Every structure is written in structure tokens, then in C-alpha cells.
Amino acid sequence: MIHQLVYYSRNVVQGNDRAMLTNLRDIVSASQRNNSRDGITGFLIFDKTWFIQILAGEQAQVSATYTRIARDPRHATATIMDARNVQSRSFPNWTMGGAMRTPEVEEVYLQHGIGSAIEPTRLKSAHVINLALDLQAFDAAKRQAQRLAS
Ligand SMILES: Cc1cc2nc3c(=O)[nH]c(=O)nc-3n(C[C@H](O)[C@H](O)[C@H](O)COP(=O)(O)O)c2cc1C
């Protein structure tokens, strides 16, 4: 059985898009290092106001990881949306994928009925996972196009 936890939190890091991307890179690199050690996979959706993250793995490891993350001063008021056992991992190949909301990915948000600011308190965890899967697919398609062009 895989345990899956979805939470959101307020992004309290100040700065422009560039500062946010640097921040995201730091978070994702620490996440990839720790999560590969701990058998955690997942995805991080991110804009100027919110983080929404999906964590999956063994229950004890998911809890320990979430407890560590929730103490991180780069965000505040982490709130669990959903925590449950699931049959399989939604992001089996990602120790932690990340997607910042940029104009480029706006079409993916629109496909999910999110035209303006994201409002995590109104989202269901299943919706978050589908959005994250489509953001991941968008990124994979972009990378493939770049590979073909080079
Ligand atoms: C929004 C957010 C998501 C994070 N996600 C993870 C994660 O999935 N795994 C992880 O180990 N650390 C994550 N972190 C970083 C942790 O809070 C913490 O800085 C890190 O685990 C410390 O790792 P270290 O002791 O190896 O430096 C996240 C931080 C933030 C702000």
C-alpha cells in the first residue's frame, strides 16, 4: 500500500520570478536527494502565493517528510487536503517534479477550469493530482520538442 498526502501552504518567499525559480530549484534539489533516499515520489505545484504538493511513499516516510517540510520557513500554514492509502503512485518516476505557474502553462490551468488565481481551499485532491499530471505531461512534451529541434 502506498500512502499519499496532498497539502497546500502559503509561499512566503519574496522576489521576482527569477528569485522564485532559484528557490524552487533549491527545494527540488533537496527534495530529490532526500526523497530518493526515503522512497518518496510526488509533484510540487507552485505560484507566487501557494505551494501545493503531492507526496507518496511508505506511510512513516511520508509523515516524517511532511513534518520536516511543514517546519520550513519558506512557506507558512501548511494544511493537509487529503491523506490516504492508494493502490499506486501517481508520479512513480519523479522523486519530486516541480512546475511553477508561468504564462506558458496557463493553457493547462485553463483546461482545468482555473482561469485566475488558484484557490487551494476550493480544490479537491483528485483535481490537484489531475492538474499535476497534465503539467507533467506538458513539460515532457516540451522537453521532447526541444530534443527533436536540437
Ligand atoms: C514547498 C516545499 C516543499 C518541499 N518538499 C520537500 C520534499 O518533498 N522532500 C524533502 O526532503 N524536502 C522538501 N522540502 C525542503 C524541506 O523543508 C527541508 O528544507 C529539507 O528536507 C532539508 O533537507 P536537508 O536536511 O537534506 O538539507 C520542501 C520545502 C518546501 C518549502
The ligand as an ORCA input file, in Angstrom:
! r2SCAN-3c Opt
* xyz 0 1
  C       7.098     23.762     -0.522
  C       8.242     22.903     -0.068
  C       8.300     21.585     -0.460
  C       9.341     20.764     -0.037
  N       9.367     19.450     -0.411
  C      10.320     18.632      0.081
  C      10.321     17.244     -0.209
  O       9.483     16.728     -0.962
  N      11.304     16.491      0.331
  C      12.267     16.998      1.131
  O      13.122     16.251      1.593
  N      12.307     18.312      1.410
  C      11.356     19.137      0.911
  N      11.391     20.473      1.206
  C      12.567     21.007      1.926
  C      12.478     20.719      3.399
  O      11.624     21.651      4.012
  C      13.876     20.816      4.035
  O      14.466     22.058      3.757
  C      14.793     19.734      3.505
  O      14.156     18.484      3.523
  C      16.061     19.665      4.365
  O      16.911     18.775      3.766
  P      18.426     18.625      4.192
  O      18.393     18.354      5.676
  O      18.917     17.494      3.385
  O      19.099     19.936      3.849
  C      10.360     21.307      0.791
  C      10.292     22.644      1.175
  C       9.255     23.451      0.751
  C       9.196     24.880      1.178
*
